[in-house]
């Protein structure tokens, strides 16, 4: 199952969950007591926060995928297929560090180019630093707009 299918399935499950929570909120509001009303407000806010998180995550993924397509059309995507891997499938640490340094230097040389930030995000991901990969991808998205 592809990542896109999984994300759509999980989003659908989350929507059902939000509908069920909405029913609980209505029941709490009908109760009328101050505690029930407070809990009802909390139960209403929870799906709203969840919907915002889902929306922003899916939007980030779609925008990232579009940038990846643009870079692929320009034949600018970094090639990770030749990197040596451990038996578990992860890229060898020394190779990942060397790969990362190449794109770090490129980004330092062209800090206003979204392509270099995209490639740096891929390098961070290969090195296992998902947080910095997301930050670099956000920078690439910001520069590409």
WODAQUI-V162493 format. One record per helix or strand of 3 or more residues. SS is the DSSP state (a for helix, b for strand). FROM is the first residue (numbers start at 0). LEN is the number of residues. Records with the same first field share a line. If there is no record, write none. Layout:
SS: FROM-LEN, FROM-LEN
//
This chain:
a: 2-29, 33-40, 92-17, 113-13, 129-15
//
